[in-house]
């Protein structure tokens, strides 16, 4: 499966091109940034509410970003799709995320697929590990 | 000229970015189904209009800095 990068507004350089793979949720598609540096996958608490979750009832975990700032995330198992394929996995929901974009960490996407970034073609590709 | 692969959302999100509104787009990212101050408003608007799989994003003026970058 191939996904095109998204070009989004930036105050630094007019725009920024980012690898985004939309997650299919019950209300529609939602943009998630592919972040190989993140141990876990996250969505903002607001998205959890939109899914009907009582966000703070999830498993509470303290997490730390690259800046050293700590935040609390609440993990819930949710049903979602990637390119039409269905999954049930844990996502961390936090009200302290610095972005409303979701984050694909290594726990889900990278465990399920070989993730190939083609920065020149602005494509991120997901391949089965069984593929040669 | 070589066609770019990119999904360019800069223009379509611009009218909504200064108020940081939530925006629902169609699958070609070229049509706005609805916008609102909360994601729940936008989901409801889509449901009311029979739209099943909108792409929903919060419009921002600046998406840089999600991962470390210049500020």
N, CA and C atoms of all chains as a GROMACS GRO file, in nm:
protein
  609
    1UNK      N    1   0.085  -0.118   0.000
    1UNK     CA    2   0.000   0.000   0.000
    1UNK      C    3   0.088   0.123   0.000
    2UNK      N    4   0.052   0.215  -0.087
    2UNK     CA    5   0.131   0.339  -0.094
    2UNK      C    6   0.044   0.457  -0.052
    3UNK      N    7   0.102   0.546   0.023
    3UNK     CA    8   0.031   0.664   0.069
    3UNK      C    9   0.112   0.789   0.034
    4UNK      N   10   0.044   0.886  -0.024
    4UNK     CA   11   0.114   1.009  -0.061
    4UNK      C   12   0.136   1.099   0.061
    5UNK      N   13   0.248   1.166   0.063
    5UNK     CA   14   0.272   1.265   0.168
    5UNK      C   15   0.165   1.374   0.159
    6UNK      N   16   0.144   1.443   0.269
    6UNK     CA   17   0.052   1.556   0.272
    6UNK      C   18   0.133   1.685   0.284
    7UNK      N   19   0.092   1.783   0.208
    7UNK     CA   20   0.155   1.916   0.218
    7UNK      C   21   0.065   2.003   0.305
    8UNK      N   22   0.123   2.049   0.417
    8UNK     CA   23   0.046   2.126   0.515
    8UNK      C   24   0.110   2.263   0.538
    9UNK      N   25   0.032   2.361   0.581
    9UNK     CA   26   0.087   2.496   0.602
    9UNK      C   27   0.196   2.498   0.708
   10UNK      N   28   0.294   2.586   0.687
   10UNK     CA   29   0.402   2.603   0.785
   10UNK      C   30   0.441   2.750   0.790
   11UNK      N   31   0.472   2.797   0.908
   11UNK     CA   32   0.519   2.935   0.922
   11UNK      C   33   0.670   2.943   0.898
   12UNK      N   34   0.734   2.827   0.898
   12UNK     CA   35   0.879   2.824   0.881
   12UNK      C   36   0.916   2.834   0.733
   13UNK      N   37   0.846   2.759   0.649
   13UNK     CA   38   0.884   2.754   0.507
   13UNK      C   39   0.762   2.743   0.415
   14UNK      N   40   0.657   2.814   0.447
   14UNK     CA   41   0.530   2.814   0.370
   14UNK      C   42   0.454   2.682   0.383
   15UNK      N   43   0.527   2.572   0.361
   15UNK     CA   44   0.460   2.443   0.377
   15UNK      C   45   0.559   2.339   0.426
   16UNK      N   46   0.501   2.231   0.476
   16UNK     CA   47   0.584   2.118   0.519
   16UNK      C   48   0.520   1.991   0.460
   17UNK      N   49   0.604   1.905   0.403
   17UNK     CA   50   0.555   1.779   0.344
   17UNK      C   51   0.578   1.667   0.445
   18UNK      N   52   0.470   1.603   0.485
   18UNK     CA   53   0.482   1.505   0.594
   18UNK      C   54   0.421   1.370   0.554
   19UNK      N   55   0.484   1.260   0.603
   19UNK     CA   56   0.428   1.127   0.574
   19UNK      C   57   0.306   1.101   0.662
   20UNK      N   58   0.193   1.100   0.599
   20UNK     CA   59   0.068   1.078   0.674
   20UNK      C   60  -0.003   0.957   0.616
   21UNK      N   61  -0.047   0.870   0.706
   21UNK     CA   62  -0.133   0.759   0.666
   21UNK      C   63  -0.264   0.775   0.742
   22UNK      N   64  -0.373   0.800   0.670
   22UNK     CA   65  -0.500   0.818   0.740
   22UNK      C   66  -0.543   0.690   0.812
   23UNK      N   67  -0.594   0.709   0.931
   23UNK     CA   68  -0.653   0.596   1.004
   23UNK      C   69  -0.804   0.601   0.980
   24UNK      N   70  -0.862   0.485   0.953
   24UNK     CA   71  -1.007   0.477   0.936
   24UNK      C   72  -1.073   0.454   1.071
   25UNK      N   73  -1.152   0.552   1.113
   25UNK     CA   74  -1.223   0.542   1.242
   25UNK      C   75  -1.373   0.540   1.213
   26UNK      N   76  -1.453   0.524   1.317
   26UNK     CA   77  -1.596   0.505   1.287
   26UNK      C   78  -1.660   0.629   1.227
   27UNK      N   79  -1.601   0.746   1.246
   27UNK     CA   80  -1.661   0.867   1.189
   27UNK      C   81  -1.600   0.906   1.054
   28UNK      N   82  -1.495   0.837   1.011
   28UNK     CA   83  -1.432   0.870   0.883
   28UNK      C   84  -1.281   0.851   0.890
   29UNK      N   85  -1.211   0.919   0.801
   29UNK     CA   86  -1.065   0.907   0.797
   29UNK      C   87  -1.002   1.023   0.875
   30UNK      N   88  -0.890   0.992   0.941
   30UNK     CA   89  -0.826   1.093   1.024
   30UNK      C   90  -0.674   1.086   1.001
   31UNK      N   91  -0.608   1.202   0.982
   31UNK     CA   92  -0.466   1.199   0.947
   31UNK      C   93  -0.375   1.162   1.064
   32UNK      N   94  -0.288   1.066   1.043
   32UNK     CA   95  -0.188   1.029   1.144
   32UNK      C   96  -0.049   1.036   1.082
   33UNK      N   97   0.039   1.104   1.151
   33UNK     CA   98   0.178   1.119   1.109
   33UNK      C   99   0.255   0.990   1.137
   34UNK      N  100   0.333   0.946   1.041
   34UNK     CA  101   0.416   0.826   1.062
   34UNK      C  102   0.544   0.871   1.134
   35UNK      N  103   0.561   0.825   1.258
   35UNK     CA  104   0.670   0.874   1.342
   35UNK      C  105   0.752   0.756   1.394
   36UNK      N  106   0.862   0.728   1.325
   36UNK     CA  107   0.944   0.612   1.363
   36UNK      C  108   1.012   0.633   1.499
   37UNK      N  109   1.012   0.754   1.550
   37UNK     CA  110   1.074   0.780   1.680
   37UNK      C  111   0.981   0.761   1.797
   38UNK      N  112   0.857   0.736   1.768
   38UNK     CA  113   0.760   0.721   1.877
   38UNK      C  114   0.740   0.573   1.910
   39UNK      N  115   0.753   0.539   2.038
   39UNK     CA  116   0.736   0.400   2.079
   39UNK      C  117   0.592   0.352   2.059
   40UNK      N  118   0.499   0.445   2.082
   40UNK     CA  119   0.357   0.409   2.080
   40UNK      C  120   0.281   0.500   1.984
   41UNK      N  121   0.156   0.460   1.959
   41UNK     CA  122   0.069   0.538   1.870
   41UNK      C  123  -0.029   0.618   1.955
   42UNK      N  124  -0.055   0.740   1.910
   42UNK     CA  125  -0.136   0.830   1.992
   42UNK      C  126  -0.241   0.902   1.909
   43UNK      N  127  -0.349   0.933   1.977
   43UNK     CA  128  -0.451   1.022   1.922
   43UNK      C  129  -0.485   1.122   2.032
   44UNK      N  130  -0.530   1.239   1.992
   44UNK     CA  131  -0.567   1.339   2.091
   44UNK      C  132  -0.690   1.292   2.169
   45UNK      N  133  -0.699   1.336   2.293
   45UNK     CA  134  -0.814   1.301   2.376
   45UNK      C  135  -0.947   1.338   2.310
   46UNK      N  136  -0.946   1.447   2.235
   46UNK     CA  137  -1.069   1.490   2.165
   46UNK      C  138  -1.118   1.383   2.068
   47UNK      N  139  -1.022   1.312   2.006
   47UNK     CA  140  -1.061   1.207   1.911
   47UNK      C  141  -1.120   1.089   1.988
   48UNK      N  142  -1.062   1.062   2.105
   48UNK     CA  143  -1.120   0.957   2.190
   48UNK      C  144  -1.265   0.988   2.225
   49UNK      N  145  -1.290   1.113   2.259
   49UNK     CA  146  -1.428   1.153   2.292
   49UNK      C  147  -1.518   1.135   2.170
   50UNK      N  148  -1.467   1.172   2.053
   50UNK     CA  149  -1.546   1.158   1.930
   50UNK      C  150  -1.577   1.010   1.902
   51UNK      N  151  -1.493   0.922   1.954
   51UNK     CA  152  -1.517   0.777   1.936
   51UNK      C  153  -1.608   0.722   2.045
   52UNK      N  154  -1.646   0.809   2.139
   52UNK     CA  155  -1.736   0.767   2.246
   52UNK      C  156  -1.664   0.709   2.367
   53UNK      N  157  -1.534   0.729   2.375
   53UNK     CA  158  -1.458   0.676   2.489
   53UNK      C  159  -1.465   0.771   2.608
   54UNK      N  160  -1.462   0.712   2.727
   54UNK     CA  161  -1.432   0.792   2.846
   54UNK      C  162  -1.280   0.786   2.859
   55UNK      N  163  -1.215   0.886   2.803
   55UNK     CA  164  -1.070   0.880   2.780
   55UNK      C  165  -0.994   0.844   2.907
   56UNK      N  166  -1.027   0.911   3.017
   56UNK     CA  167  -0.948   0.892   3.140
   56UNK      C  168  -0.977   0.760   3.211
   57UNK      N  169  -1.066   0.679   3.156
   57UNK     CA  170  -1.089   0.544   3.210
   57UNK      C  171  -0.987   0.443   3.155
   58UNK      N  172  -0.908   0.485   3.057
   58UNK     CA  173  -0.810   0.394   2.998
   58UNK      C  174  -0.692   0.369   3.091
   59UNK      N  175  -0.603   0.279   3.048
   59UNK     CA  176  -0.484   0.251   3.128
   59UNK      C  177  -0.391   0.373   3.126
   60UNK      N  178  -0.365   0.427   3.244
   60UNK     CA  179  -0.290   0.553   3.254
   60UNK      C  180  -0.139   0.527   3.246
   61UNK      N  181  -0.073   0.598   3.156
   61UNK     CA  182   0.072   0.582   3.139
   61UNK      C  183   0.137   0.720   3.128
   62UNK      N  184   0.248   0.737   3.199
   62UNK     CA  185   0.324   0.861   3.184
   62UNK      C  186   0.420   0.845   3.067
   63UNK      N  187   0.419   0.939   2.976
   63UNK     CA  188   0.510   0.928   2.862
   63UNK      C  189   0.593   1.055   2.852
   64UNK      N  190   0.706   1.042   2.784
   64UNK     CA  191   0.797   1.157   2.775
   64UNK      C  192   0.834   1.180   2.629
   65UNK      N  193   0.824   1.305   2.586
   65UNK     CA  194   0.862   1.342   2.450
   65UNK      C  195   1.010   1.368   2.440
   66UNK      N  196   1.054   1.401   2.319
   66UNK     CA  197   1.198   1.421   2.295
   66UNK      C  198   1.251   1.542   2.372
   67UNK      N  199   1.164   1.635   2.406
   67UNK     CA  200   1.208   1.754   2.480
   67UNK      C  201   1.220   1.725   2.630
   68UNK      N  202   1.176   1.607   2.669
   68UNK     CA  203   1.181   1.572   2.810
   68UNK      C  204   1.053   1.605   2.884
   69UNK      N  205   0.959   1.666   2.814
   69UNK     CA  206   0.831   1.698   2.878
   69UNK      C  207   0.749   1.572   2.898
   70UNK      N  208   0.692   1.562   3.018
   70UNK     CA  209   0.609   1.445   3.048
   70UNK      C  210   0.463   1.476   3.020
   71UNK      N  211   0.392   1.373   2.980
   71UNK     CA  212   0.247   1.389   2.968
   71UNK      C  213   0.179   1.256   3.001
   72UNK      N  214   0.051   1.265   3.030
   72UNK     CA  215  -0.024   1.145   3.064
   72UNK      C  216  -0.105   1.101   2.943
   73UNK      N  217  -0.099   0.972   2.915
   73UNK     CA  218  -0.182   0.917   2.808
   73UNK      C  219  -0.264   0.803   2.867
   74UNK      N  220  -0.380   0.782   2.809
   74UNK     CA  221  -0.472   0.677   2.854
   74UNK      C  222  -0.492   0.581   2.738
   75UNK      N  223  -0.453   0.456   2.758
   75UNK     CA  224  -0.456   0.359   2.648
   75UNK      C  225  -0.591   0.286   2.641
   76UNK      N  226  -0.642   0.280   2.521
   76UNK     CA  227  -0.768   0.210   2.492
   76UNK      C  228  -0.749   0.125   2.367
   77UNK      N  229  -0.809   0.008   2.368
   77UNK     CA  230  -0.810  -0.073   2.246
   77UNK      C  231  -0.922  -0.023   2.156
   78UNK      N  232  -0.888   0.010   2.033
   78UNK     CA  233  -0.991   0.060   1.942
   78UNK      C  234  -0.990  -0.019   1.811
   79UNK      N  235  -1.101  -0.010   1.742
   79UNK     CA  236  -1.113  -0.072   1.609
   79UNK      C  237  -1.082   0.035   1.505
   80UNK      N  238  -0.999  -0.001   1.408
   80UNK     CA  239  -0.964   0.098   1.305
   80UNK      C  240  -0.922   0.025   1.178
   81UNK      N  241  -0.906   0.104   1.071
   81UNK     CA  242  -0.857   0.045   0.946
   81UNK      C  243  -0.735   0.122   0.895
   82UNK      N  244  -0.651   0.049   0.824
   82UNK     CA  245  -0.539   0.110   0.750
   82UNK      C  246  -0.555   0.062   0.605
   83UNK      N  247  -0.581   0.155   0.517
   83UNK     CA  248  -0.600   0.118   0.376
   83UNK      C  249  -0.707   0.010   0.357
   84UNK      N  250  -0.807   0.013   0.442
   84UNK     CA  251  -0.919  -0.082   0.430
   84UNK      C  252  -0.901  -0.208   0.514
   85UNK      N  253  -0.781  -0.236   0.566
   85UNK     CA  254  -0.758  -0.355   0.650
   85UNK      C  255  -0.796  -0.323   0.794
   86UNK      N  256  -0.866  -0.418   0.856
   86UNK     CA  257  -0.919  -0.390   0.990
   86UNK      C  258  -0.828  -0.442   1.102
   87UNK      N  259  -0.821  -0.364   1.208
   87UNK     CA  260  -0.738  -0.399   1.324
   87UNK      C  261  -0.806  -0.357   1.453
   88UNK      N  262  -0.764  -0.422   1.562
   88UNK     CA  263  -0.800  -0.379   1.698
   88UNK      C  264  -0.670  -0.368   1.775
   89UNK      N  265  -0.633  -0.248   1.813
   89UNK     CA  266  -0.505  -0.228   1.882
   89UNK      C  267  -0.518  -0.114   1.983
   90UNK      N  268  -0.418  -0.107   2.071
   90UNK     CA  269  -0.417  -0.001   2.173
   90UNK      C  270  -0.359   0.129   2.119
   91UNK      N  271  -0.431   0.234   2.142
   91UNK     CA  272  -0.381   0.369   2.114
   91UNK      C  273  -0.376   0.446   2.245
   92UNK      N  274  -0.276   0.531   2.259
   92UNK     CA  275  -0.269   0.622   2.373
   92UNK      C  276  -0.347   0.749   2.339
   93UNK      N  277  -0.434   0.788   2.427
   93UNK     CA  278  -0.509   0.913   2.408
   93UNK      C  279  -0.461   1.013   2.511
   94UNK      N  280  -0.429   1.132   2.464
   94UNK     CA  281  -0.379   1.233   2.557
   94UNK      C  282  -0.432   1.370   2.518
   95UNK      N  283  -0.461   1.449   2.622
   95UNK     CA  284  -0.504   1.588   2.599
   95UNK      C  285  -0.383   1.680   2.589
   96UNK      N  286  -0.264   1.625   2.608
   96UNK     CA  287  -0.143   1.709   2.610
   96UNK      C  288  -0.059   1.695   2.484
   97UNK      N  289  -0.111   1.624   2.384
   97UNK     CA  290  -0.035   1.613   2.259
   97UNK      C  291  -0.020   1.753   2.199
   98UNK      N  292   0.095   1.778   2.143
   98UNK     CA  293   0.122   1.910   2.084
   98UNK      C  294   0.060   1.927   1.947
   99UNK      N  295  -0.013   1.829   1.901
   99UNK     CA  296  -0.074   1.835   1.768
   99UNK      C  297  -0.208   1.763   1.772
  100UNK      N  298  -0.294   1.804   1.682
  100UNK     CA  299  -0.419   1.729   1.667
  100UNK      C  300  -0.404   1.616   1.567
  101UNK      N  301  -0.292   1.611   1.495
  101UNK     CA  302  -0.269   1.495   1.408
  101UNK      C  303  -0.247   1.373   1.497
  102UNK      N  304  -0.290   1.258   1.449
  102UNK     CA  305  -0.256   1.136   1.521
  102UNK      C  306  -0.110   1.100   1.495
  103UNK      N  307  -0.058   1.009   1.574
  103UNK     CA  308   0.082   0.964   1.561
  103UNK      C  309   0.083   0.812   1.545
  104UNK      N  310   0.139   0.766   1.433
  104UNK     CA  311   0.166   0.622   1.419
  104UNK      C  312   0.304   0.595   1.475
  105UNK      N  313   0.310   0.527   1.587
  105UNK     CA  314   0.441   0.488   1.641
  105UNK      C  315   0.481   0.351   1.590
  106UNK      N  316   0.590   0.301   1.647
  106UNK     CA  317   0.642   0.172   1.599
  106UNK      C  318   0.558   0.054   1.647
  107UNK      N  319   0.480   0.076   1.754
  107UNK     CA  320   0.406  -0.036   1.814
  107UNK      C  321   0.306  -0.100   1.718
  108UNK      N  322   0.240  -0.022   1.637
  108UNK     CA  323   0.136  -0.077   1.549
  108UNK      C  324   0.189  -0.089   1.406
  109UNK      N  325   0.208   0.026   1.345
  109UNK     CA  326   0.240   0.026   1.202
  109UNK      C  327   0.368  -0.050   1.169
  110UNK      N  328   0.473  -0.024   1.249
  110UNK     CA  329   0.603  -0.082   1.218
  110UNK      C  330   0.611  -0.229   1.255
  111UNK      N  331   0.526  -0.272   1.347
  111UNK     CA  332   0.520  -0.415   1.379
  111UNK      C  333   0.443  -0.494   1.274
  112UNK      N  334   0.348  -0.428   1.211
  112UNK     CA  335   0.264  -0.497   1.113
  112UNK      C  336   0.323  -0.493   0.973
  113UNK      N  337   0.394  -0.384   0.943
  113UNK     CA  338   0.442  -0.364   0.806
  113UNK      C  339   0.587  -0.318   0.803
  114UNK      N  340   0.650  -0.350   0.691
  114UNK     CA  341   0.776  -0.286   0.657
  114UNK      C  342   0.739  -0.147   0.610
  115UNK      N  343   0.793  -0.044   0.674
  115UNK     CA  344   0.755   0.093   0.640
  115UNK      C  345   0.869   0.156   0.560
  116UNK      N  346   0.839   0.194   0.439
  116UNK     CA  347   0.943   0.247   0.350
  116UNK      C  348   0.911   0.392   0.315
  117UNK      N  349   1.001   0.480   0.352
  117UNK     CA  350   0.983   0.621   0.319
  117UNK      C  351   1.058   0.651   0.189
  118UNK      N  352   0.987   0.708   0.092
  118UNK     CA  353   1.055   0.758  -0.028
  118UNK      C  354   1.039   0.910  -0.027
  119UNK      N  355   1.138   0.974   0.034
  119UNK     CA  356   1.131   1.118   0.055
  119UNK      C  357   1.132   1.195  -0.077
  120UNK      N  358   1.199   1.139  -0.178
  120UNK     CA  359   1.205   1.210  -0.307
  120UNK      C  360   1.072   1.202  -0.379
  121UNK      N  361   1.010   1.084  -0.376
  121UNK     CA  362   0.880   1.070  -0.443
  121UNK      C  363   0.764   1.113  -0.353
  122UNK      N  364   0.796   1.141  -0.226
  122UNK     CA  365   0.694   1.183  -0.128
  122UNK      C  366   0.587   1.075  -0.110
  123UNK      N  367   0.638   0.956  -0.091
  123UNK     CA  368   0.548   0.842  -0.071
  123UNK      C  369   0.596   0.761   0.050
  124UNK      N  370   0.501   0.714   0.129
  124UNK     CA  371   0.536   0.616   0.232
  124UNK      C  372   0.461   0.488   0.195
  125UNK      N  373   0.537   0.379   0.196
  125UNK     CA  374   0.482   0.251   0.151
  125UNK      C  375   0.480   0.150   0.265
  126UNK      N  376   0.372   0.076   0.273
  126UNK     CA  377   0.363  -0.033   0.370
  126UNK      C  378   0.368  -0.165   0.295
  127UNK      N  379   0.463  -0.249   0.335
  127UNK     CA  380   0.477  -0.379   0.269
  127UNK      C  381   0.464  -0.488   0.373
  128UNK      N  382   0.410  -0.602   0.332
  128UNK     CA  383   0.403  -0.717   0.423
  128UNK      C  384   0.545  -0.766   0.450
  129UNK      N  385   0.569  -0.812   0.573
  129UNK     CA  386   0.702  -0.865   0.604
  129UNK      C  387   0.730  -0.993   0.526
  130UNK      N  388   0.624  -1.057   0.481
  130UNK     CA  389   0.644  -1.182   0.407
  130UNK      C  390   0.686  -1.156   0.262
  131UNK      N  391   0.668  -1.032   0.214
  131UNK     CA  392   0.710  -0.999   0.077
  131UNK      C  393   0.863  -1.005   0.066
  132UNK      N  394   0.909  -1.046  -0.047
  132UNK     CA  395   1.055  -1.052  -0.067
  132UNK      C  396   1.112  -0.911  -0.073
  133UNK      N  397   0.566   1.844  -1.759
  133UNK     CA  398   0.613   1.864  -1.623
  133UNK      C  399   0.574   1.744  -1.535
  134UNK      N  400   0.664   1.701  -1.450
  134UNK     CA  401   0.637   1.586  -1.365
  134UNK      C  402   0.530   1.621  -1.260
  135UNK      N  403   0.429   1.535  -1.254
  135UNK     CA  404   0.322   1.560  -1.157
  135UNK      C  405   0.370   1.519  -1.018
  136UNK      N  406   0.343   1.605  -0.920
  136UNK     CA  407   0.385   1.571  -0.783
  136UNK      C  408   0.286   1.475  -0.720
  137UNK      N  409   0.340   1.387  -0.637
  137UNK     CA  410   0.257   1.289  -0.570
  137UNK      C  411   0.182   1.346  -0.450
  138UNK      N  412   0.223   1.462  -0.411
  138UNK     CA  413   0.178   1.517  -0.283
  138UNK      C  414   0.027   1.545  -0.279
  139UNK      N  415  -0.031   1.531  -0.161
  139UNK     CA  416  -0.169   1.577  -0.138
  139UNK      C  417  -0.157   1.716  -0.075
  140UNK      N  418  -0.185   1.816  -0.154
  140UNK     CA  419  -0.161   1.954  -0.109
  140UNK      C  420  -0.287   2.009  -0.041
  141UNK      N  421  -0.278   2.025   0.090
  141UNK     CA  422  -0.393   2.076   0.165
  141UNK      C  423  -0.378   2.224   0.202
  142UNK      N  424  -0.271   2.286   0.156
  142UNK     CA  425  -0.242   2.424   0.201
  142UNK      C  426  -0.354   2.522   0.161
  143UNK      N  427  -0.400   2.510   0.037
  143UNK     CA  428  -0.501   2.608  -0.009
  143UNK      C  429  -0.638   2.580   0.051
  144UNK      N  430  -0.676   2.455   0.054
  144UNK     CA  431  -0.812   2.424   0.099
  144UNK      C  432  -0.830   2.451   0.250
  145UNK      N  433  -0.720   2.440   0.325
  145UNK     CA  434  -0.731   2.462   0.470
  145UNK      C  435  -0.717   2.610   0.509
  146UNK      N  436  -0.663   2.689   0.416
  146UNK     CA  437  -0.628   2.829   0.449
  146UNK      C  438  -0.745   2.910   0.510
  147UNK      N  439  -0.865   2.906   0.452
  147UNK     CA  440  -0.973   2.988   0.508
  147UNK      C  441  -1.012   2.951   0.652
  148UNK      N  442  -0.970   2.834   0.697
  148UNK     CA  443  -1.012   2.784   0.827
  148UNK      C  444  -0.899   2.787   0.931
  149UNK      N  445  -0.777   2.818   0.883
  149UNK     CA  446  -0.659   2.797   0.967
  149UNK      C  447  -0.648   2.898   1.081
  150UNK      N  448  -0.682   3.024   1.057
  150UNK     CA  449  -0.659   3.122   1.165
  150UNK      C  450  -0.753   3.098   1.283
  151UNK      N  451  -0.868   3.037   1.257
  151UNK     CA  452  -0.960   3.004   1.368
  151UNK      C  453  -0.942   2.860   1.415
  152UNK      N  454  -0.849   2.788   1.354
  152UNK     CA  455  -0.820   2.649   1.390
  152UNK      C  456  -0.948   2.562   1.388
  153UNK      N  457  -1.023   2.579   1.280
  153UNK     CA  458  -1.148   2.504   1.269
  153UNK      C  459  -1.122   2.360   1.225
  154UNK      N  460  -1.216   2.275   1.257
  154UNK     CA  461  -1.215   2.138   1.207
  154UNK      C  462  -1.283   2.136   1.071
  155UNK      N  463  -1.226   2.063   0.978
  155UNK     CA  464  -1.275   2.065   0.840
  155UNK      C  465  -1.293   1.921   0.791
  156UNK      N  466  -1.407   1.897   0.725
  156UNK     CA  467  -1.431   1.765   0.663
  156UNK      C  468  -1.415   1.779   0.512
  157UNK      N  469  -1.333   1.693   0.455
  157UNK     CA  470  -1.306   1.697   0.311
  157UNK      C  471  -1.354   1.568   0.244
  158UNK      N  472  -1.373   1.576   0.114
  158UNK     CA  473  -1.409   1.456   0.039
  158UNK      C  474  -1.284   1.373   0.010
  159UNK      N  475  -1.303   1.258  -0.053
  159UNK     CA  476  -1.190   1.166  -0.072
  159UNK      C  477  -1.084   1.218  -0.170
  160UNK      N  478  -1.120   1.320  -0.247
  160UNK     CA  479  -1.020   1.378  -0.339
  160UNK      C  480  -0.952   1.500  -0.277
  161UNK      N  481  -0.990   1.533  -0.157
  161UNK     CA  482  -0.933   1.647  -0.083
  161UNK      C  483  -0.958   1.780  -0.154
  162UNK      N  484  -1.061   1.786  -0.237
  162UNK     CA  485  -1.084   1.908  -0.314
  162UNK      C  486  -1.215   1.977  -0.277
  163UNK      N  487  -1.297   1.909  -0.199
  163UNK     CA  488  -1.428   1.966  -0.164
  163UNK      C  489  -1.445   1.964  -0.012
  164UNK      N  490  -1.495   2.076   0.041
  164UNK     CA  491  -1.521   2.084   0.185
  164UNK      C  492  -1.665   2.044   0.211
  165UNK      N  493  -1.683   1.942   0.292
  165UNK     CA  494  -1.817   1.899   0.330
  165UNK      C  495  -1.874   1.985   0.442
  166UNK      N  496  -1.784   2.032   0.528
  166UNK     CA  497  -1.831   2.112   0.641
  166UNK      C  498  -1.716   2.153   0.729
  167UNK      N  499  -1.743   2.248   0.818
  167UNK     CA  500  -1.640   2.292   0.912
  167UNK      C  501  -1.707   2.332   1.043
  168UNK      N  502  -1.629   2.338   1.148
  168UNK     CA  503  -1.686   2.375   1.277
  168UNK      C  504  -1.578   2.391   1.382
  169UNK      N  505  -1.621   2.443   1.497
  169UNK     CA  506  -1.523   2.467   1.604
  169UNK      C  507  -1.485   2.340   1.680
  170UNK      N  508  -1.569   2.238   1.669
  170UNK     CA  509  -1.533   2.111   1.733
  170UNK      C  510  -1.546   1.998   1.631
  171UNK      N  511  -1.473   1.892   1.658
  171UNK     CA  512  -1.480   1.776   1.567
  171UNK      C  513  -1.621   1.714   1.572
  172UNK      N  514  -1.684   1.721   1.688
  172UNK     CA  515  -1.818   1.663   1.701
  172UNK      C  516  -1.919   1.734   1.613
  173UNK      N  517  -1.908   1.868   1.606
  173UNK     CA  518  -1.995   1.946   1.516
  173UNK      C  519  -1.981   1.898   1.372
  174UNK      N  520  -1.856   1.879   1.330
  174UNK     CA  521  -1.828   1.842   1.192
  174UNK      C  522  -1.878   1.700   1.163
  175UNK      N  523  -1.858   1.610   1.258
  175UNK     CA  524  -1.907   1.472   1.240
  175UNK      C  525  -2.059   1.474   1.227
  176UNK      N  526  -2.125   1.552   1.312
  176UNK     CA  527  -2.272   1.560   1.307
  176UNK      C  528  -2.320   1.615   1.174
  177UNK      N  529  -2.251   1.720   1.125
  177UNK     CA  530  -2.289   1.782   0.998
  177UNK      C  531  -2.277   1.680   0.884
  178UNK      N  532  -2.169   1.603   0.886
  178UNK     CA  533  -2.150   1.501   0.782
  178UNK      C  534  -2.260   1.395   0.790
  179UNK      N  535  -2.290   1.352   0.913
  179UNK     CA  536  -2.395   1.250   0.932
  179UNK      C  537  -2.527   1.301   0.878
  180UNK      N  538  -2.559   1.427   0.912
  180UNK     CA  539  -2.686   1.487   0.869
  180UNK      C  540  -2.697   1.490   0.717
  181UNK      N  541  -2.584   1.510   0.653
  181UNK     CA  542  -2.584   1.519   0.506
  181UNK      C  543  -2.556   1.385   0.437
  182UNK      N  544  -2.554   1.278   0.516
  182UNK     CA  545  -2.539   1.144   0.459
  182UNK      C  546  -2.398   1.113   0.409
  183UNK      N  547  -2.299   1.186   0.458
  183UNK     CA  548  -2.161   1.163   0.414
  183UNK      C  549  -2.099   1.058   0.506
  184UNK      N  550  -2.052   0.950   0.445
  184UNK     CA  551  -2.010   0.835   0.527
  184UNK      C  552  -1.864   0.835   0.568
  185UNK      N  553  -1.775   0.867   0.480
  185UNK     CA  554  -1.632   0.856   0.513
  185UNK      C  555  -1.559   0.988   0.486
  186UNK      N  556  -1.589   1.093   0.560
  186UNK     CA  557  -1.515   1.218   0.536
  186UNK      C  558  -1.373   1.205   0.588
  187UNK      N  559  -1.285   1.286   0.533
  187UNK     CA  560  -1.149   1.301   0.588
  187UNK      C  561  -1.156   1.425   0.675
  188UNK      N  562  -1.130   1.408   0.804
  188UNK     CA  563  -1.146   1.521   0.898
  188UNK      C  564  -1.010   1.561   0.953
  189UNK      N  565  -0.985   1.691   0.947
  189UNK     CA  566  -0.855   1.743   0.995
  189UNK      C  567  -0.879   1.876   1.062
  190UNK      N  568  -0.795   1.909   1.161
  190UNK     CA  569  -0.803   2.041   1.222
  190UNK      C  570  -0.709   2.134   1.146
  191UNK      N  571  -0.765   2.242   1.091
  191UNK     CA  572  -0.684   2.337   1.014
  191UNK      C  573  -0.596   2.418   1.109
  192UNK      N  574  -0.469   2.429   1.073
  192UNK     CA  575  -0.372   2.505   1.153
  192UNK      C  576  -0.293   2.594   1.058
  193UNK      N  577  -0.239   2.702   1.110
  193UNK     CA  578  -0.151   2.786   1.026
  193UNK      C  579  -0.011   2.730   1.020
  194UNK      N  580   0.023   2.645   1.117
  194UNK     CA  581   0.159   2.595   1.123
  194UNK      C  582   0.164   2.451   1.172
  195UNK      N  583   0.203   2.362   1.084
  195UNK     CA  584   0.217   2.221   1.122
  195UNK      C  585   0.363   2.184   1.146
  196UNK      N  586   0.453   2.281   1.130
  196UNK     CA  587   0.594   2.252   1.161
  196UNK      C  588   0.609   2.236   1.311
  197UNK      N  589   0.709   2.158   1.350
  197UNK     CA  590   0.738   2.148   1.491
  197UNK      C  591   0.666   2.035   1.562
  198UNK      N  592   0.597   1.950   1.486
  198UNK     CA  593   0.533   1.832   1.548
  198UNK      C  594   0.644   1.740   1.597
  199UNK      N  595   0.734   1.709   1.505
  199UNK     CA  596   0.861   1.647   1.543
  199UNK      C  597   0.961   1.763   1.549
  200UNK      N  598   1.076   1.746   1.613
  200UNK     CA  599   1.168   1.858   1.628
  200UNK      C  600   1.201   1.924   1.495
  201UNK      N  601   1.190   2.056   1.492
  201UNK     CA  602   1.224   2.131   1.371
  201UNK      C  603   1.250   2.275   1.413
  202UNK      N  604   1.282   2.356   1.318
  202UNK     CA  605   1.306   2.497   1.349
  202UNK      C  606   1.176   2.563   1.394
  203UNK      N  607   1.186   2.656   1.486
  203UNK     CA  608   1.067   2.733   1.523
  203UNK      C  609   1.094   2.881   1.504
   0.00000   0.00000   0.00000
